[in-house]
Amino acid sequence: MLRRSPRRRLTSQRLATVFIAALVLSAAYIATMPQIPGKNVQASFGGLMRDSDWIWPPVVITALAGLLYWKYRPPDMGNVIDVRDEKELVGYITNPEGKTVVIDFTTDACPYCGIIAPVYGRLSKLPKYKDKAIFLSVDARKFQQVMVEAGVQATPTFVFYKNMKVVQRMAGP
């Protein structure tokens, strides 16, 4: 028996939700529609089936809106901290708790950064990293000096710090 991946299951759940929302909004649209002379539209699913020409505009609009949201929604960044200034970044790197600090150097223009961002966010939510690591996201354009000091030459690049020392560096394409 084939086992479906969680991502596929989530995708089919989203599509089913969009379709059901489209049907409900279409039923509400038809139920509140004014009576047209010569047409007997009922506020029931029987009426929806008989007068199907009235159902398609709201179904199509709702489905398109749902699909656009689904495609362009912001990624779930989990426990990733978006660093705003250098002082905050230095505070995280010099943390006295001895946690590993994972820094994602990213830009808005980088297509690979957009692809890896949801994965990085899900990774930050894993319970096994909760007490062991701090996940940061740094805009490479704002922090040019930090980028040079960390040896970052491309985005996305992940730099791992432990006790104020670079332990590992993973560069993107």
ChimeraX commands (.cxc) that place a marker at each C-alpha (Angstrom):
marker #1 position 0.00,0.00,0.00 radius 0.5
marker #1 position 1.35,3.43,-0.91 radius 0.5
marker #1 position 1.82,5.84,1.92 radius 0.5
marker #1 position 1.04,9.46,1.15 radius 0.5
marker #1 position 3.47,12.07,2.32 radius 0.5
marker #1 position 2.24,14.64,4.87 radius 0.5
marker #1 position 2.77,17.40,2.30 radius 0.5
marker #1 position 0.49,15.67,-0.21 radius 0.5
marker #1 position -2.13,15.11,2.46 radius 0.5
marker #1 position -1.93,18.78,3.40 radius 0.5
marker #1 position -2.25,19.79,-0.25 radius 0.5
marker #1 position -5.37,17.70,-0.79 radius 0.5
marker #1 position -6.86,19.04,2.46 radius 0.5
marker #1 position -6.30,22.61,1.26 radius 0.5
marker #1 position -7.90,21.87,-2.11 radius 0.5
marker #1 position -10.89,20.23,-0.43 radius 0.5
marker #1 position -11.25,23.24,1.89 radius 0.5
marker #1 position -11.14,25.68,-1.03 radius 0.5
marker #1 position -13.74,23.65,-2.93 radius 0.5
marker #1 position -16.09,23.39,0.07 radius 0.5
marker #1 position -15.72,27.12,0.74 radius 0.5
marker #1 position -16.59,27.83,-2.88 radius 0.5
marker #1 position -19.72,25.68,-2.65 radius 0.5
marker #1 position -20.85,27.29,0.62 radius 0.5
marker #1 position -20.30,30.81,-0.73 radius 0.5
marker #1 position -22.14,29.90,-3.92 radius 0.5
marker #1 position -25.10,28.55,-1.95 radius 0.5
marker #1 position -25.15,31.76,0.12 radius 0.5
marker #1 position -24.95,33.82,-3.06 radius 0.5
marker #1 position -27.87,32.02,-4.66 radius 0.5
marker #1 position -29.93,32.07,-1.46 radius 0.5
marker #1 position -29.60,35.86,-1.20 radius 0.5
marker #1 position -30.02,36.47,-4.93 radius 0.5
marker #1 position -33.09,38.52,-5.90 radius 0.5
marker #1 position -35.86,36.71,-7.70 radius 0.5
marker #1 position -35.74,37.17,-11.45 radius 0.5
marker #1 position -39.04,37.13,-13.35 radius 0.5
marker #1 position -39.50,33.88,-15.18 radius 0.5
marker #1 position -36.86,32.08,-13.04 radius 0.5
marker #1 position -37.75,30.12,-9.96 radius 0.5
marker #1 position -34.55,29.91,-7.91 radius 0.5
marker #1 position -34.80,28.05,-4.64 radius 0.5
marker #1 position -32.41,28.47,-1.72 radius 0.5
marker #1 position -31.56,24.81,-1.67 radius 0.5
marker #1 position -29.12,22.48,-3.33 radius 0.5
marker #1 position -31.94,21.36,-5.62 radius 0.5
marker #1 position -32.14,24.94,-6.84 radius 0.5
marker #1 position -28.38,24.99,-7.25 radius 0.5
marker #1 position -28.49,21.97,-9.51 radius 0.5
marker #1 position -31.39,23.24,-11.60 radius 0.5
marker #1 position -30.01,26.75,-12.08 radius 0.5
marker #1 position -26.34,25.91,-12.38 radius 0.5
marker #1 position -25.55,28.96,-14.50 radius 0.5
marker #1 position -25.81,31.07,-11.31 radius 0.5
marker #1 position -23.34,28.97,-9.35 radius 0.5
marker #1 position -20.22,29.24,-11.53 radius 0.5
marker #1 position -19.17,32.90,-11.03 radius 0.5
marker #1 position -18.81,32.66,-7.23 radius 0.5
marker #1 position -17.29,29.17,-7.44 radius 0.5
marker #1 position -14.64,30.29,-9.91 radius 0.5
marker #1 position -13.86,33.50,-8.01 radius 0.5
marker #1 position -13.61,31.70,-4.67 radius 0.5
marker #1 position -11.50,28.91,-6.09 radius 0.5
marker #1 position -9.10,31.38,-7.74 radius 0.5
marker #1 position -8.82,33.42,-4.54 radius 0.5
marker #1 position -8.11,30.27,-2.54 radius 0.5
marker #1 position -5.51,29.04,-5.00 radius 0.5
marker #1 position -3.77,32.42,-5.10 radius 0.5
marker #1 position -3.66,32.52,-1.29 radius 0.5
marker #1 position -2.38,28.97,-1.23 radius 0.5
marker #1 position 0.40,29.77,-3.69 radius 0.5
marker #1 position 1.50,33.16,-2.33 radius 0.5
marker #1 position 0.89,32.78,1.40 radius 0.5
marker #1 position 3.79,33.77,3.66 radius 0.5
marker #1 position 5.89,30.85,4.89 radius 0.5
marker #1 position 5.46,29.60,8.43 radius 0.5
marker #1 position 8.69,30.70,10.04 radius 0.5
marker #1 position 8.16,28.80,13.29 radius 0.5
marker #1 position 10.63,29.87,15.99 radius 0.5
marker #1 position 12.95,31.76,13.64 radius 0.5
marker #1 position 13.91,35.17,14.99 radius 0.5
marker #1 position 14.17,37.94,12.40 radius 0.5
marker #1 position 17.18,40.02,13.46 radius 0.5
marker #1 position 16.66,43.77,13.15 radius 0.5
marker #1 position 20.03,45.28,14.14 radius 0.5
marker #1 position 23.66,44.32,14.79 radius 0.5
marker #1 position 23.37,44.74,18.55 radius 0.5
marker #1 position 20.63,42.11,18.69 radius 0.5
marker #1 position 22.67,39.76,16.49 radius 0.5
marker #1 position 25.76,40.11,18.69 radius 0.5
marker #1 position 23.58,39.47,21.74 radius 0.5
marker #1 position 22.42,36.15,20.29 radius 0.5
marker #1 position 25.88,35.06,19.13 radius 0.5
marker #1 position 27.42,35.79,22.54 radius 0.5
marker #1 position 24.67,34.00,24.47 radius 0.5
marker #1 position 25.92,32.69,27.83 radius 0.5
marker #1 position 23.75,29.55,27.66 radius 0.5
marker #1 position 26.05,27.77,25.22 radius 0.5
marker #1 position 23.32,27.12,22.66 radius 0.5
marker #1 position 24.15,26.67,19.01 radius 0.5
marker #1 position 23.14,29.71,16.98 radius 0.5
marker #1 position 22.04,28.99,13.40 radius 0.5
marker #1 position 22.01,32.08,11.19 radius 0.5
marker #1 position 20.31,32.09,7.80 radius 0.5
marker #1 position 21.72,34.86,5.60 radius 0.5
marker #1 position 18.99,35.60,3.09 radius 0.5
marker #1 position 17.66,38.27,0.72 radius 0.5
marker #1 position 14.24,38.99,-0.74 radius 0.5
marker #1 position 15.55,38.69,-4.30 radius 0.5
marker #1 position 16.98,35.18,-3.81 radius 0.5
marker #1 position 14.58,32.50,-5.14 radius 0.5
marker #1 position 16.33,29.71,-3.23 radius 0.5
marker #1 position 15.89,31.64,0.02 radius 0.5
marker #1 position 12.13,31.60,-0.52 radius 0.5
marker #1 position 12.20,27.87,-1.15 radius 0.5
marker #1 position 14.27,27.02,1.93 radius 0.5
marker #1 position 12.50,29.43,4.33 radius 0.5
marker #1 position 9.51,27.15,5.17 radius 0.5
marker #1 position 11.84,24.19,5.69 radius 0.5
marker #1 position 14.04,26.29,7.99 radius 0.5
marker #1 position 10.92,27.39,9.89 radius 0.5
marker #1 position 9.71,23.80,10.35 radius 0.5
marker #1 position 13.18,22.76,11.48 radius 0.5
marker #1 position 13.14,25.47,14.14 radius 0.5
marker #1 position 9.89,24.09,15.56 radius 0.5
marker #1 position 11.22,20.56,16.13 radius 0.5
marker #1 position 11.21,19.67,19.84 radius 0.5
marker #1 position 14.72,18.21,19.74 radius 0.5
marker #1 position 16.19,21.64,18.88 radius 0.5
marker #1 position 14.07,23.67,21.31 radius 0.5
marker #1 position 16.65,23.81,24.12 radius 0.5
marker #1 position 19.76,23.31,21.98 radius 0.5
marker #1 position 19.64,25.93,19.21 radius 0.5
marker #1 position 18.56,29.46,18.39 radius 0.5
marker #1 position 17.45,30.02,14.79 radius 0.5
marker #1 position 18.01,33.48,13.31 radius 0.5
marker #1 position 17.23,35.02,9.95 radius 0.5
marker #1 position 19.45,37.89,8.80 radius 0.5
marker #1 position 18.88,40.13,5.79 radius 0.5
marker #1 position 22.19,40.01,3.93 radius 0.5
marker #1 position 21.67,43.45,2.42 radius 0.5
marker #1 position 21.33,45.13,5.82 radius 0.5
marker #1 position 24.24,43.32,7.45 radius 0.5
marker #1 position 27.00,43.57,4.85 radius 0.5
marker #1 position 29.76,43.84,7.49 radius 0.5
marker #1 position 28.49,40.79,9.38 radius 0.5
marker #1 position 28.29,38.91,6.10 radius 0.5
marker #1 position 31.95,39.65,5.34 radius 0.5
marker #1 position 33.04,38.66,8.87 radius 0.5
marker #1 position 31.11,35.37,8.65 radius 0.5
marker #1 position 32.61,34.58,5.24 radius 0.5
marker #1 position 29.26,34.54,3.43 radius 0.5
marker #1 position 29.58,34.84,-0.33 radius 0.5
marker #1 position 26.16,33.68,-1.56 radius 0.5
marker #1 position 22.62,33.40,-0.30 radius 0.5
marker #1 position 21.18,31.38,1.26 radius 0.5
marker #1 position 24.05,30.57,3.59 radius 0.5
marker #1 position 23.67,28.98,7.00 radius 0.5
marker #1 position 26.35,29.70,9.58 radius 0.5
marker #1 position 26.46,27.74,12.84 radius 0.5
marker #1 position 27.99,29.44,15.89 radius 0.5
marker #1 position 28.85,27.76,19.19 radius 0.5
marker #1 position 30.55,29.74,21.97 radius 0.5
marker #1 position 31.16,32.68,19.60 radius 0.5
marker #1 position 33.04,30.51,17.07 radius 0.5
marker #1 position 31.97,29.42,13.61 radius 0.5
marker #1 position 31.43,25.67,13.78 radius 0.5
marker #1 position 29.94,24.99,10.35 radius 0.5
marker #1 position 29.06,26.92,7.20 radius 0.5
marker #1 position 26.64,25.70,4.53 radius 0.5
marker #1 position 26.38,27.80,1.38 radius 0.5
marker #1 position 23.63,27.81,-1.19 radius 0.5
marker #1 position 24.07,27.38,-4.94 radius 0.5
marker link #1:1,2 radius 0.2
marker link #1:2,3 radius 0.2
marker link #1:3,4 radius 0.2
marker link #1:4,5 radius 0.2
marker link #1:5,6 radius 0.2
marker link #1:6,7 radius 0.2
marker link #1:7,8 radius 0.2
marker link #1:8,9 radius 0.2
marker link #1:9,10 radius 0.2
marker link #1:10,11 radius 0.2
marker link #1:11,12 radius 0.2
marker link #1:12,13 radius 0.2
marker link #1:13,14 radius 0.2
marker link #1:14,15 radius 0.2
marker link #1:15,16 radius 0.2
marker link #1:16,17 radius 0.2
marker link #1:17,18 radius 0.2
marker link #1:18,19 radius 0.2
marker link #1:19,20 radius 0.2
marker link #1:20,21 radius 0.2
marker link #1:21,22 radius 0.2
marker link #1:22,23 radius 0.2
marker link #1:23,24 radius 0.2
marker link #1:24,25 radius 0.2
marker link #1:25,26 radius 0.2
marker link #1:26,27 radius 0.2
marker link #1:27,28 radius 0.2
marker link #1:28,29 radius 0.2
marker link #1:29,30 radius 0.2
marker link #1:30,31 radius 0.2
marker link #1:31,32 radius 0.2
marker link #1:32,33 radius 0.2
marker link #1:33,34 radius 0.2
marker link #1:34,35 radius 0.2
marker link #1:35,36 radius 0.2
marker link #1:36,37 radius 0.2
marker link #1:37,38 radius 0.2
marker link #1:38,39 radius 0.2
marker link #1:39,40 radius 0.2
marker link #1:40,41 radius 0.2
marker link #1:41,42 radius 0.2
marker link #1:42,43 radius 0.2
marker link #1:43,44 radius 0.2
marker link #1:44,45 radius 0.2
marker link #1:45,46 radius 0.2
marker link #1:46,47 radius 0.2
marker link #1:47,48 radius 0.2
marker link #1:48,49 radius 0.2
marker link #1:49,50 radius 0.2
marker link #1:50,51 radius 0.2
marker link #1:51,52 radius 0.2
marker link #1:52,53 radius 0.2
marker link #1:53,54 radius 0.2
marker link #1:54,55 radius 0.2
marker link #1:55,56 radius 0.2
marker link #1:56,57 radius 0.2
marker link #1:57,58 radius 0.2
marker link #1:58,59 radius 0.2
marker link #1:59,60 radius 0.2
marker link #1:60,61 radius 0.2
marker link #1:61,62 radius 0.2
marker link #1:62,63 radius 0.2
marker link #1:63,64 radius 0.2
marker link #1:64,65 radius 0.2
marker link #1:65,66 radius 0.2
marker link #1:66,67 radius 0.2
marker link #1:67,68 radius 0.2
marker link #1:68,69 radius 0.2
marker link #1:69,70 radius 0.2
marker link #1:70,71 radius 0.2
marker link #1:71,72 radius 0.2
marker link #1:72,73 radius 0.2
marker link #1:73,74 radius 0.2
marker link #1:74,75 radius 0.2
marker link #1:75,76 radius 0.2
marker link #1:76,77 radius 0.2
marker link #1:77,78 radius 0.2
marker link #1:78,79 radius 0.2
marker link #1:79,80 radius 0.2
marker link #1:80,81 radius 0.2
marker link #1:81,82 radius 0.2
marker link #1:82,83 radius 0.2
marker link #1:83,84 radius 0.2
marker link #1:84,85 radius 0.2
marker link #1:85,86 radius 0.2
marker link #1:86,87 radius 0.2
marker link #1:87,88 radius 0.2
marker link #1:88,89 radius 0.2
marker link #1:89,90 radius 0.2
marker link #1:90,91 radius 0.2
marker link #1:91,92 radius 0.2
marker link #1:92,93 radius 0.2
marker link #1:93,94 radius 0.2
marker link #1:94,95 radius 0.2
marker link #1:95,96 radius 0.2
marker link #1:96,97 radius 0.2
marker link #1:97,98 radius 0.2
marker link #1:98,99 radius 0.2
marker link #1:99,100 radius 0.2
marker link #1:100,101 radius 0.2
marker link #1:101,102 radius 0.2
marker link #1:102,103 radius 0.2
marker link #1:103,104 radius 0.2
marker link #1:104,105 radius 0.2
marker link #1:105,106 radius 0.2
marker link #1:106,107 radius 0.2
marker link #1:107,108 radius 0.2
marker link #1:108,109 radius 0.2
marker link #1:109,110 radius 0.2
marker link #1:110,111 radius 0.2
marker link #1:111,112 radius 0.2
marker link #1:112,113 radius 0.2
marker link #1:113,114 radius 0.2
marker link #1:114,115 radius 0.2
marker link #1:115,116 radius 0.2
marker link #1:116,117 radius 0.2
marker link #1:117,118 radius 0.2
marker link #1:118,119 radius 0.2
marker link #1:119,120 radius 0.2
marker link #1:120,121 radius 0.2
marker link #1:121,122 radius 0.2
marker link #1:122,123 radius 0.2
marker link #1:123,124 radius 0.2
marker link #1:124,125 radius 0.2
marker link #1:125,126 radius 0.2
marker link #1:126,127 radius 0.2
marker link #1:127,128 radius 0.2
marker link #1:128,129 radius 0.2
marker link #1:129,130 radius 0.2
marker link #1:130,131 radius 0.2
marker link #1:131,132 radius 0.2
marker link #1:132,133 radius 0.2
marker link #1:133,134 radius 0.2
marker link #1:134,135 radius 0.2
marker link #1:135,136 radius 0.2
marker link #1:136,137 radius 0.2
marker link #1:137,138 radius 0.2
marker link #1:138,139 radius 0.2
marker link #1:139,140 radius 0.2
marker link #1:140,141 radius 0.2
marker link #1:141,142 radius 0.2
marker link #1:142,143 radius 0.2
marker link #1:143,144 radius 0.2
marker link #1:144,145 radius 0.2
marker link #1:145,146 radius 0.2
marker link #1:146,147 radius 0.2
marker link #1:147,148 radius 0.2
marker link #1:148,149 radius 0.2
marker link #1:149,150 radius 0.2
marker link #1:150,151 radius 0.2
marker link #1:151,152 radius 0.2
marker link #1:152,153 radius 0.2
marker link #1:153,154 radius 0.2
marker link #1:154,155 radius 0.2
marker link #1:155,156 radius 0.2
marker link #1:156,157 radius 0.2
marker link #1:157,158 radius 0.2
marker link #1:158,159 radius 0.2
marker link #1:159,160 radius 0.2
marker link #1:160,161 radius 0.2
marker link #1:161,162 radius 0.2
marker link #1:162,163 radius 0.2
marker link #1:163,164 radius 0.2
marker link #1:164,165 radius 0.2
marker link #1:165,166 radius 0.2
marker link #1:166,167 radius 0.2
marker link #1:167,168 radius 0.2
marker link #1:168,169 radius 0.2
marker link #1:169,170 radius 0.2
marker link #1:170,171 radius 0.2
marker link #1:171,172 radius 0.2
marker link #1:172,173 radius 0.2
view
